[in-house]
Amino acid sequence: MTDTTPWRRPAAAATDVAAAAGRPHRPNRPGRGRSPEPAALRAAAVSGAGGPSAAGGAAGAAGSAGSAGSAGAAGSDGSAGAAGSAGPAQGAAPLGRFLAKAAAVTAGLTAAGAVCGLVRDQTIAHLFGAGHDSDAFLISWTVPEMASTLLIEDAMALLMVPAFSHALARRSAARAGLSRQEARAQDPVRLLVGATLPRLAVFLAAVASLLVVAAPLVVAVLAPGLPDPALAVECTRMTALTVLSFGLAGYFSAALRAHRSFVPPAAIYVSYNVGIIGTMVALHAVWGVRAAAAGVAVGGLLMALVQLPAFIRNVGFGPPRPKAAPRSQRDRDRPTLIAVGMIAPVICFAVFRQSQVLVERFLAASLPPGAISHLNYAQKVAQMPMVLSLMICTVTFPVVAQAMAGGEREKARRRVEQDLALASLAVLMGTALVIGYAPQIIQVLFERGAFTHRDTLATAAVMRVYALGLLGHCLVGALSRPFFSTARPTWFPALAMGAGLFVNTVAGALAVRWGTYGIAGANAAGITTTAVLLLTGIRSRIMAIQVRRVALSIARLAVASVAACGTGWIAGPMIPDPLLSAGLGCLLVPAMFGASGMAIRALEVTALSAQIAQTSQRFRHVRNVR
């Protein structure tokens, strides 16, 4: 296929990165050249890693802002990307403005993906309730959840974002003095696509086919206590097709993010959830819960198709690399593409984190029908505050990565401490709301159709237990990023996550006698263990953050959260209408949280109040001027 990548004048990738970071570019001295593989490139890919288990997994899309900071040149699809591909005058814009534009593009689509994910879960609850059929579907959904973690949000980004960034940098350097035809014939980006995409597609197709054939074994491993696995096997055979579609979607996302094209990668979860919802509504009367599994397959296909036009326009398809190419040219991408040791710690960390869901469903398979569904609905709703709080760390992560790559550890330390404070404030306020108004929230969201009031009470009770681990989930997401910003990969986050998974597994096996409450409590204990290990280990291994000061800050916010939670727990049942009660709770809980924080002089609350007052004053001033 003809390369349609727009012709652009040569631009130095290092200069773009330095300009985006707000500091002048310093070229390497003769004899002291270094490979263009700073930690920022690998770390930028990490910023795209978000958990898919939240409402549609849309938070991962926000990571596209991270890869923008390290991309070399060329290509834009959204308004944010335009700033990255303009001339030097715009390239020297302050970093805050660049991050604001990138966040603005992704934030709207992130919110849309979260809303679509919520509608998807409401549709599943309405059509199939919480019983054997929904449990069977959720077992089959484990395959795309794990595939999303590896093929979209972690492994694929960690492999291909740096690869495309390096290729873009070489394209910019090589095009100087070449004609347009010569530049296209030797385009490193097209050569990279030709050398990797066909092989990847064949490999993923083979894995998907193997999963389809081995679906009975997969279900037996995931849920050995399931009474009737036949329906779960049928659903798994359909959801296994996402291995291919998710892999292609992840490849397209990595390429587009490296080209500073943010809109299509951020829209993938919107299309994914729309595909699931549409297929369920159209086919549930004929296929039952199998329509949900078919919807997952359709949604995965849409994730790739929604990015295909932008991929063709910005990247294009190229021929495989000629075998006669010089060995140095053939080896140039090899460290990025097959240096498993560089990304193995991050992949293990992501797999261990996602394995918490496997442990929960494995343990819940022996419980009465509906237990897996109650755990799933409770977890999806409870994690919303965590997803929103981690948006702060996702958008600011390029600052940390660039500061670490430039040796500015003090700047990185200040940024990480600020992110921890703001993210903790957001997640603890959300935790108070989720615990205080759990029955009202679940009733408003799910209690209709096949989802009964009994299901509401069971799900709300489990959600309150899950919410005890929200702070741990938030801290793990915020603290893992600095560990992966260093020049050398570190295994400490993976080991900490493995320790948390061990606690989760052992505690869950012992507490399963208490049903879903014990499983949810084990999840909270495991993730909290990981958060404590990361917080105490970051000072000696990465940066000298003030652990005691951060811990005291979080403790003060936790006190304010307990006060707000208690207020909501008491006030919630006083209003019979669940929608009105939950709506008033969205006002009461933040107000009580802020008042309590001001009373105990929590610096984050007082600083936020002052900033809100200052913003309001500026807004009134602008209106008066107009």
C-alpha positions as CSV (number, residue, x, y, z in Angstrom):
1,M,0.0,0.0,0.0
2,T,1.2,3.5,-0.9
3,D,2.7,5.4,2.0
4,T,0.5,8.4,2.7
5,T,2.6,9.9,5.5
6,P,2.7,13.6,5.0
7,W,6.0,15.1,4.0
8,R,7.6,17.2,6.7
9,R,10.8,19.1,6.9
10,P,13.5,17.4,9.0
11,A,13.4,18.2,12.7
12,A,15.6,16.9,15.5
13,A,13.7,14.7,17.8
14,A,16.0,15.5,20.8
15,T,15.3,19.2,20.2
16,D,11.6,18.6,20.3
17,V,11.8,16.6,23.6
18,A,14.0,19.3,25.1
19,A,11.7,22.0,24.0
20,A,8.7,20.2,25.4
21,A,10.6,19.8,28.7
22,G,11.2,23.6,28.8
23,R,15.0,23.4,28.6
24,P,17.5,24.0,25.8
25,H,18.8,21.1,23.8
26,R,22.4,20.1,24.5
27,P,24.0,18.1,21.7
28,N,26.4,15.3,22.5
29,R,30.0,16.1,22.5
30,P,32.3,14.4,20.0
31,G,33.4,11.1,21.3
32,R,30.7,11.1,24.0
33,G,27.6,10.1,21.9
34,R,25.0,8.1,23.6
35,S,22.3,5.9,22.2
36,P,19.0,7.7,21.8
37,E,17.2,5.4,24.3
38,P,16.6,7.5,27.4
39,A,14.4,6.2,30.1
40,A,11.8,8.7,29.1
41,L,11.0,6.7,26.0
42,R,10.4,3.5,27.9
43,A,8.7,5.3,30.7
44,A,6.5,7.2,28.4
45,A,5.0,3.9,27.3
46,V,4.4,2.9,30.9
47,S,2.2,6.0,31.3
48,G,-0.2,4.4,28.9
49,A,-0.7,1.5,31.3
50,G,-3.9,1.6,33.1
51,G,-6.0,-1.1,34.6
52,P,-8.7,-2.4,32.2
53,S,-11.0,-3.5,35.1
54,A,-12.5,0.0,35.7
55,A,-15.4,1.3,33.7
56,G,-14.3,0.3,30.3
57,G,-10.6,0.7,31.0
58,A,-10.7,4.1,29.5
59,A,-8.1,5.4,31.9
60,G,-5.4,3.7,29.9
61,A,-6.1,6.0,27.0
62,A,-4.9,8.9,29.0
63,G,-1.4,7.5,28.8
64,S,-1.2,8.8,25.2
65,A,-0.1,12.0,26.7
66,G,2.9,10.3,28.1
67,S,4.3,9.0,24.8
68,A,3.9,12.4,23.3
69,G,6.8,13.8,25.2
70,S,9.3,11.4,23.7
71,A,8.1,11.1,20.1
72,G,10.5,12.2,17.5
73,A,8.6,14.0,14.8
74,A,5.7,14.0,12.5
75,G,2.0,13.3,12.4
76,S,-0.9,14.5,14.3
77,D,-4.6,13.7,14.4
78,G,-5.9,15.8,17.2
79,S,-5.7,19.3,18.4
80,A,-3.1,18.2,21.0
81,G,-1.0,16.5,18.5
82,A,-0.9,19.6,16.3
83,A,1.2,21.4,18.9
84,G,3.7,18.7,18.9
85,S,4.3,18.7,15.1
86,A,4.5,22.4,14.6
87,G,7.6,24.5,14.2
88,P,10.2,25.5,16.8
89,A,8.2,28.5,18.0
90,Q,5.3,26.3,19.1
91,G,7.6,23.5,20.1
92,A,9.1,25.7,22.8
93,A,5.7,26.2,24.4
94,P,5.6,25.7,28.2
95,L,5.3,22.1,29.3
96,G,2.1,22.9,31.2
97,R,0.4,24.1,28.1
98,F,1.4,21.0,26.2
99,L,0.2,18.6,28.9
100,A,-3.1,20.6,29.2
101,K,-3.8,20.1,25.5
102,A,-2.9,16.4,25.6
103,A,-5.1,16.0,28.7
104,A,-7.9,17.9,27.2
105,V,-8.0,15.6,24.2
106,T,-7.9,12.4,26.2
107,A,-10.0,13.6,29.2
108,G,-13.2,13.9,27.1
109,L,-12.8,10.5,25.5
110,T,-11.8,9.0,28.9
111,A,-15.0,10.2,30.4
112,A,-17.0,9.0,27.4
113,G,-15.3,5.6,27.7
114,A,-16.2,5.4,31.4
115,V,-19.8,6.3,30.7
116,C,-20.0,3.7,28.0
117,G,-18.4,1.1,30.3
118,L,-21.0,1.9,33.0
119,V,-23.8,1.6,30.4
120,R,-22.3,-1.7,29.4
121,D,-22.4,-3.0,32.9
122,Q,-25.9,-1.7,33.4
123,T,-27.0,-3.5,30.3
124,I,-25.4,-6.8,31.4
125,A,-27.1,-6.5,34.8
126,H,-30.4,-5.6,33.3
127,L,-30.5,-8.4,30.8
128,F,-28.7,-11.2,32.7
129,G,-28.8,-10.2,36.4
130,A,-26.4,-11.9,38.8
131,G,-26.6,-15.7,38.4
132,H,-25.1,-18.6,36.6
133,D,-25.3,-17.1,33.1
134,S,-23.6,-13.8,34.1
135,D,-21.0,-15.8,36.0
136,A,-20.2,-17.9,32.9
137,F,-19.8,-14.8,30.8
138,L,-17.5,-13.1,33.4
139,I,-15.3,-16.2,33.4
140,S,-14.9,-15.9,29.7
141,W,-14.3,-12.2,30.0
142,T,-11.1,-13.0,31.9
143,V,-9.3,-13.7,28.6
144,P,-9.9,-10.2,27.1
145,E,-9.1,-8.5,30.4
146,M,-5.7,-10.2,30.5
147,A,-5.2,-9.6,26.8
148,S,-6.0,-5.9,27.2
149,T,-3.3,-5.6,30.0
150,L,-0.6,-7.2,27.9
151,L,-1.5,-6.2,24.3
152,I,-2.9,-2.7,24.7
153,E,-1.8,-1.1,27.9
154,D,1.6,-2.6,28.8
155,A,3.7,-5.0,26.8
156,M,2.7,-3.7,23.3
157,A,3.2,-0.1,24.4
158,L,6.6,-0.9,26.1
159,L,7.8,-2.6,22.9
160,M,6.5,-0.5,20.1
161,V,6.3,3.1,21.4
162,P,10.1,3.3,21.8
163,A,10.6,1.4,18.5
164,F,8.4,3.9,16.6
165,S,10.0,6.9,18.5
166,H,13.5,5.7,17.5
167,A,12.4,5.2,13.9
168,L,10.9,8.7,13.8
169,A,14.1,10.1,15.1
170,R,16.1,8.3,12.4
171,R,13.6,9.4,9.8
172,S,14.1,13.0,10.7
173,A,17.9,12.7,10.6
174,A,18.0,10.6,7.4
175,R,15.7,12.8,5.3
176,A,18.1,15.7,5.2
177,G,19.4,16.0,1.7
178,L,17.3,13.2,0.2
179,S,14.6,13.5,-2.4
180,R,11.0,12.6,-1.5
181,Q,11.2,9.3,-3.4
182,E,14.5,8.3,-1.7
183,A,13.2,9.2,1.7
184,R,10.2,7.0,1.3
185,A,12.2,4.1,0.0
186,Q,14.5,4.3,3.1
187,D,11.8,5.3,5.6
188,P,12.6,3.6,8.9
189,V,9.0,3.8,10.1
190,R,7.7,1.9,7.0
191,L,10.5,-0.6,7.3
192,L,9.6,-1.2,11.0
193,V,6.0,-1.7,10.1
194,G,6.8,-4.2,7.4
195,A,9.2,-6.1,9.6
196,T,6.9,-6.4,12.7
197,L,3.2,-6.1,11.8
198,P,2.8,-9.2,9.6
199,R,4.7,-11.5,12.0
200,L,2.7,-10.1,14.9
201,A,-0.6,-10.7,13.2
202,V,0.3,-14.4,12.4
203,F,1.5,-15.0,15.9
204,L,-1.6,-13.5,17.6
205,A,-3.9,-15.4,15.2
206,A,-2.2,-18.7,16.2
207,V,-2.6,-17.9,19.9
208,A,-6.3,-17.0,19.4
209,S,-6.9,-20.3,17.5
210,L,-5.2,-22.2,20.3
211,L,-7.4,-20.6,22.9
212,V,-10.5,-21.4,20.9
213,V,-9.6,-25.1,20.7
214,A,-8.4,-25.2,24.4
215,A,-11.4,-23.3,25.8
216,P,-12.6,-26.2,28.0
217,L,-9.1,-26.4,29.6
218,V,-9.0,-22.6,30.1
219,V,-12.4,-22.6,31.9
220,A,-11.3,-25.6,34.0
221,V,-8.2,-23.7,35.1
222,L,-10.0,-20.3,35.7
223,A,-13.0,-21.7,37.5
224,P,-12.6,-25.3,38.6
225,G,-15.6,-25.1,40.9
226,L,-18.1,-23.9,38.3
227,P,-21.1,-26.4,38.4
228,D,-21.9,-26.3,34.6
229,P,-18.9,-25.1,32.5
230,A,-20.5,-25.6,29.1
231,L,-21.8,-22.1,28.7
232,A,-18.5,-20.6,29.9
233,V,-16.7,-22.6,27.3
234,E,-18.9,-21.3,24.5
235,C,-18.4,-17.7,25.6
236,T,-14.7,-18.2,26.0
237,R,-14.4,-19.4,22.4
238,M,-15.9,-16.1,21.3
239,T,-13.9,-13.8,23.6
240,A,-10.7,-15.6,22.7
241,L,-10.8,-13.8,19.3
242,T,-9.9,-10.6,21.1
243,V,-6.3,-11.8,21.3
244,L,-5.9,-10.9,17.7
245,S,-8.0,-7.8,17.6
246,F,-6.6,-6.4,20.8
247,G,-3.0,-7.0,19.6
248,L,-3.7,-5.1,16.4
249,A,-5.4,-2.3,18.3
250,G,-2.4,-2.1,20.7
251,Y,0.0,-1.9,17.8
252,F,-1.9,0.9,16.1
253,S,-2.2,2.8,19.4
254,A,1.5,2.6,20.0
255,A,2.3,3.8,16.5
256,L,-0.2,6.7,16.6
257,R,1.0,7.8,20.1
258,A,4.6,7.9,18.9
259,H,3.3,10.1,16.0
260,R,1.5,12.4,18.5
261,S,-1.9,11.4,17.3
262,F,-4.0,11.1,20.4
263,V,-7.7,11.0,19.4
264,P,-8.0,7.5,17.8
265,P,-6.0,5.7,20.6
266,A,-8.1,7.5,23.2
267,A,-11.4,6.4,21.5
268,I,-10.8,2.7,21.4
269,Y,-12.7,1.9,24.6
270,V,-15.6,4.0,23.5
271,S,-15.9,1.9,20.3
272,Y,-15.3,-1.3,22.3
273,N,-18.1,-0.7,24.7
274,V,-20.5,0.5,22.0
275,G,-19.8,-2.8,20.2
276,I,-20.6,-4.8,23.3
277,I,-23.8,-2.9,24.0
278,G,-25.1,-3.0,20.5
279,T,-24.5,-6.7,20.1
280,M,-26.2,-7.5,23.4
281,V,-29.3,-5.5,22.7
282,A,-29.6,-6.9,19.2
283,L,-29.0,-10.6,20.0
284,H,-29.8,-11.3,23.7
285,A,-33.3,-12.6,22.9
286,V,-31.8,-15.2,20.6
287,W,-28.4,-16.1,22.1
288,G,-28.8,-15.1,25.7
289,V,-25.6,-14.3,27.5
290,R,-23.6,-15.5,24.5
291,A,-24.6,-12.2,22.9
292,A,-22.4,-10.5,25.5
293,A,-19.4,-12.7,24.5
294,A,-20.1,-12.0,20.8
295,G,-20.2,-8.3,21.7
296,V,-16.8,-8.5,23.2
297,A,-15.5,-10.0,19.9
298,V,-17.2,-7.3,17.9
299,G,-16.0,-4.5,20.2
300,G,-12.4,-5.8,19.9
301,L,-12.7,-5.6,16.1
302,L,-14.0,-2.0,16.3
303,M,-11.0,-1.1,18.5
304,A,-8.7,-1.9,15.6
305,L,-11.0,-0.4,12.9
306,V,-11.4,2.9,14.6
307,Q,-7.7,3.5,14.4
308,L,-7.0,2.0,11.0
309,P,-7.7,5.2,8.9
310,A,-5.4,7.3,11.2
311,F,-2.7,4.6,11.1
312,I,-2.8,4.5,7.3
313,R,-2.7,8.3,7.1
314,N,0.1,8.9,9.7
315,V,2.1,5.7,9.5
316,G,1.2,3.6,6.4
317,F,2.1,0.1,5.5
318,G,5.6,-0.7,4.3
319,P,7.5,-3.6,2.7
320,P,9.5,-6.0,4.9
321,R,13.1,-4.9,5.5
322,P,15.4,-6.2,2.7
323,K,17.7,-9.0,3.8
324,A,20.5,-7.3,2.0
325,A,20.4,-4.3,4.3
326,P,23.6,-3.7,6.3
327,R,23.8,-5.6,9.5
328,S,24.0,-2.4,11.6
329,Q,20.7,-1.3,10.1
330,R,19.1,-4.7,10.8
331,D,20.3,-4.7,14.4
332,R,19.3,-1.1,15.1
333,D,15.8,-2.0,16.3
334,R,16.7,-5.3,17.9
335,P,17.4,-4.0,21.4
336,T,14.1,-2.3,21.4
337,L,12.1,-5.2,20.0
338,I,13.6,-8.2,21.7
339,A,15.4,-7.0,24.8
340,V,13.0,-8.8,27.0
341,G,15.1,-8.0,30.1
342,M,14.3,-4.4,29.7
343,I,10.5,-4.8,29.9
344,A,10.2,-8.1,31.8
345,P,9.9,-6.3,35.2
346,V,7.1,-4.1,33.9
347,I,5.2,-7.0,32.3
348,C,5.5,-9.1,35.4
349,F,4.2,-6.2,37.5
350,A,1.2,-5.8,35.2
351,V,0.5,-9.6,35.1
352,F,0.7,-9.9,38.9
353,R,-1.6,-7.0,39.3
354,Q,-4.2,-8.3,36.8
355,S,-3.9,-11.8,38.4
356,Q,-5.8,-10.5,41.4
357,V,-9.0,-10.8,39.3
358,L,-8.0,-14.4,38.4
359,V,-7.6,-15.2,42.1
360,E,-11.0,-13.8,43.0
361,R,-12.9,-15.6,40.3
362,F,-11.0,-18.9,41.0
363,L,-12.1,-18.7,44.7
364,A,-15.6,-17.4,44.0
365,A,-16.3,-20.3,41.5
366,S,-17.1,-22.6,44.4
367,L,-19.6,-20.1,46.0
368,P,-23.3,-20.0,45.1
369,P,-24.3,-18.7,41.7
370,G,-24.1,-14.9,41.4
371,A,-21.0,-14.6,43.6
372,I,-18.7,-13.8,40.7
373,S,-21.2,-11.3,39.4
374,H,-21.6,-9.5,42.7
375,L,-17.8,-9.2,43.0
376,N,-17.5,-7.9,39.4
377,Y,-20.2,-5.2,39.7
378,A,-18.9,-4.1,43.1
379,Q,-15.3,-3.9,41.8
380,K,-16.3,-1.9,38.7
381,V,-18.1,0.7,40.6
382,A,-15.7,0.9,43.5
383,Q,-12.7,1.5,41.2
384,M,-14.2,4.6,39.6
385,P,-12.6,7.0,42.2
386,M,-9.2,5.3,41.7
387,V,-9.4,5.7,38.0
388,L,-10.2,9.4,38.2
389,S,-7.5,10.0,40.8
390,L,-4.8,8.3,38.7
391,M,-5.6,10.7,35.8
392,I,-3.5,13.2,37.7
393,C,-0.4,10.9,37.7
394,T,-1.0,9.8,34.1
395,V,-1.0,13.3,32.7
396,T,2.0,14.5,34.8
397,F,4.1,11.4,34.4
398,P,6.0,12.7,31.4
399,V,7.4,15.4,33.7
400,V,8.7,12.8,36.1
401,A,10.1,10.7,33.2
402,Q,11.9,13.6,31.6
403,A,13.2,14.9,34.9
404,M,14.6,11.5,35.8
405,A,16.2,11.1,32.4
406,G,17.8,14.6,32.7
407,G,19.2,13.9,36.2
408,E,16.8,16.4,37.8
409,R,15.8,14.1,40.7
410,E,14.8,17.0,43.0
411,K,12.3,18.1,40.5
412,A,11.0,14.6,40.0
413,R,10.7,14.2,43.8
414,R,8.6,17.3,44.2
415,R,6.3,16.2,41.4
416,V,5.8,12.7,42.8
417,E,5.0,14.1,46.3
418,Q,2.5,16.5,44.8
419,D,0.9,13.7,42.7
420,L,0.7,11.4,45.8
421,A,-1.0,14.1,47.8
422,L,-3.5,15.1,45.1
423,A,-4.3,11.5,44.1
424,S,-4.8,10.5,47.7
425,L,-7.2,13.4,48.3
426,A,-9.3,12.5,45.2
427,V,-9.4,8.7,46.0
428,L,-10.2,9.1,49.7
429,M,-13.0,11.5,49.0
430,G,-14.4,9.0,46.5
431,T,-13.9,6.2,49.0
432,A,-16.0,8.1,51.5
433,L,-18.8,8.5,48.9
434,V,-18.6,4.8,47.8
435,I,-18.8,3.4,51.3
436,G,-21.3,5.9,52.7
437,Y,-23.8,5.6,49.8
438,A,-23.1,2.1,48.5
439,P,-26.7,0.8,48.5
440,Q,-28.1,3.9,46.9
441,I,-25.4,3.9,44.2
442,I,-25.9,0.2,43.3
443,Q,-29.7,0.6,43.3
444,V,-29.6,3.6,41.0
445,L,-27.1,2.0,38.6
446,F,-28.2,-1.6,38.4
447,E,-31.5,-2.5,40.1
448,R,-33.8,-3.1,37.1
449,G,-34.7,-6.1,35.0
450,A,-33.0,-9.3,36.1
451,F,-31.0,-7.5,38.8
452,T,-33.0,-7.8,42.0
453,H,-33.0,-5.9,45.3
454,R,-31.3,-8.8,46.9
455,D,-28.5,-8.5,44.3
456,T,-28.3,-4.8,45.2
457,L,-27.8,-5.4,48.9
458,A,-25.2,-8.2,48.3
459,T,-23.2,-6.1,45.8
460,A,-23.3,-2.9,48.0
461,A,-22.0,-4.9,51.0
462,V,-19.1,-6.3,48.9
463,M,-18.4,-2.9,47.4
464,R,-17.9,-1.4,50.9
465,V,-15.3,-4.0,51.6
466,Y,-13.6,-3.5,48.3
467,A,-13.4,0.3,48.9
468,L,-11.1,-0.3,51.8
469,G,-8.3,-1.1,49.2
470,L,-8.9,1.9,47.0
471,L,-6.2,4.0,48.6
472,G,-3.8,1.0,48.1
473,H,-4.8,0.7,44.4
474,C,-4.2,4.5,43.9
475,L,-0.8,4.5,45.6
476,V,0.4,1.4,43.6
477,G,-0.6,3.2,40.4
478,A,1.1,6.4,41.4
479,L,4.3,4.9,42.9
480,S,5.0,2.3,40.2
481,R,5.6,5.0,37.6
482,P,8.8,6.5,39.1
483,F,10.3,3.1,39.4
484,F,10.0,2.6,35.7
485,S,11.4,6.0,34.9
486,T,15.0,5.0,35.7
487,A,17.7,4.2,33.1
488,R,17.9,0.6,34.3
489,P,14.8,-1.5,34.9
490,T,14.1,-2.5,38.4
491,W,12.4,-5.6,39.7
492,F,11.3,-4.1,43.0
493,P,7.7,-3.1,41.9
494,A,7.1,-6.6,40.4
495,L,8.4,-8.2,43.6
496,A,6.2,-5.9,45.7
497,M,3.2,-6.8,43.5
498,G,4.1,-10.5,43.8
499,A,4.1,-10.1,47.6
500,G,0.7,-8.4,47.5
501,L,-0.6,-11.2,45.2
502,F,0.7,-13.8,47.7
503,V,-1.1,-12.1,50.5
504,N,-4.3,-11.8,48.4
505,T,-4.2,-15.5,47.5
506,V,-3.4,-16.8,51.0
507,A,-5.8,-14.5,52.8
508,G,-8.5,-15.2,50.2
509,A,-8.1,-19.0,50.6
510,L,-8.5,-18.6,54.4
511,A,-11.3,-16.1,54.2
512,V,-13.4,-17.7,51.5
513,R,-15.5,-19.2,54.3
514,W,-17.0,-15.7,54.7
515,G,-18.0,-15.7,51.0
516,T,-17.6,-12.7,48.8
517,Y,-16.7,-10.4,51.8
518,G,-13.7,-12.5,52.6
519,I,-12.5,-12.4,49.0
520,A,-12.9,-8.7,48.7
521,G,-11.2,-8.1,52.1
522,A,-8.2,-10.3,50.9
523,N,-8.0,-8.1,47.8
524,A,-7.8,-5.0,49.9
525,A,-5.2,-6.5,52.2
526,G,-3.0,-7.6,49.2
527,I,-3.0,-4.3,47.4
528,T,-2.4,-2.4,50.6
529,T,0.7,-4.6,51.2
530,T,2.1,-3.7,47.8
531,A,1.4,0.0,48.4
532,V,3.3,0.0,51.7
533,L,6.3,-1.9,50.2
534,L,6.5,0.6,47.3
535,L,6.1,3.6,49.5
536,T,8.9,2.5,51.9
537,G,11.1,1.2,49.1
538,I,11.1,4.2,46.7
539,R,13.3,6.4,49.0
540,S,16.3,4.1,49.0
541,R,15.9,2.9,45.4
542,I,14.6,5.8,43.2
543,M,14.3,9.2,44.9
544,A,14.5,10.6,48.4
545,I,10.9,11.4,48.9
546,Q,9.8,12.4,52.4
547,V,8.1,9.1,53.3
548,R,7.1,10.2,56.8
549,R,5.6,13.5,55.6
550,V,3.7,11.7,52.8
551,A,2.4,9.1,55.2
552,L,1.2,11.8,57.7
553,S,-0.4,13.7,54.9
554,I,-2.3,10.6,53.8
555,A,-3.3,9.9,57.4
556,R,-4.8,13.3,57.8
557,L,-6.8,12.9,54.6
558,A,-7.9,9.4,55.8
559,V,-9.3,11.0,59.0
560,A,-11.3,13.5,56.9
561,S,-12.5,10.5,54.7
562,V,-13.7,8.6,57.8
563,A,-15.7,11.6,59.0
564,A,-17.3,12.1,55.6
565,C,-18.0,8.4,55.2
566,G,-19.7,8.3,58.6
567,T,-21.8,11.3,57.7
568,G,-22.9,9.7,54.4
569,W,-23.6,6.3,56.0
570,I,-26.0,8.0,58.5
571,A,-27.6,10.4,56.1
572,G,-28.1,8.1,53.2
573,P,-31.0,6.0,54.5
574,M,-32.8,9.1,55.7
575,I,-34.0,9.9,52.1
576,P,-36.1,7.1,50.6
577,D,-35.5,7.9,47.0
578,P,-32.1,6.4,46.0
579,L,-31.4,8.8,43.2
580,L,-32.1,11.9,45.3
581,S,-30.2,10.4,48.2
582,A,-27.1,9.7,46.1
583,G,-27.3,13.1,44.4
584,L,-27.3,14.9,47.7
585,G,-24.5,12.6,48.9
586,C,-22.3,13.9,46.1
587,L,-22.7,17.3,47.7
588,L,-22.7,16.3,51.4
589,V,-19.6,14.0,51.4
590,P,-17.2,16.4,49.7
591,A,-18.5,19.2,51.9
592,M,-17.9,17.2,55.0
593,F,-14.5,16.0,53.7
594,G,-13.4,19.5,53.1
595,A,-14.7,20.8,56.5
596,S,-13.0,17.9,58.3
597,G,-9.8,18.5,56.4
598,M,-9.8,22.2,57.2
599,A,-10.5,21.4,60.9
600,I,-7.5,19.1,61.2
601,R,-5.4,21.3,59.0
602,A,-4.8,18.9,56.2
603,L,-2.5,20.9,53.9
604,E,-3.9,19.4,50.7
605,V,-7.4,20.4,51.6
606,T,-6.5,23.9,52.6
607,A,-4.3,24.4,49.5
608,L,-7.1,23.1,47.3
609,S,-9.6,25.5,48.9
610,A,-7.2,28.4,48.4
611,Q,-6.7,27.4,44.7
612,I,-10.4,27.2,44.1
613,A,-11.0,30.6,45.7
614,Q,-8.2,32.1,43.6
615,T,-9.6,30.6,40.4
616,S,-13.1,31.9,41.2
617,Q,-11.7,35.3,41.8
618,R,-9.9,35.3,38.4
619,F,-13.1,34.1,36.7
620,R,-15.1,37.0,38.3
621,H,-12.4,39.4,37.2
622,V,-12.6,38.2,33.6
623,R,-16.4,38.6,33.6
624,N,-16.1,42.1,35.0
625,V,-13.6,43.1,32.4
626,R,-15.9,41.8,29.6
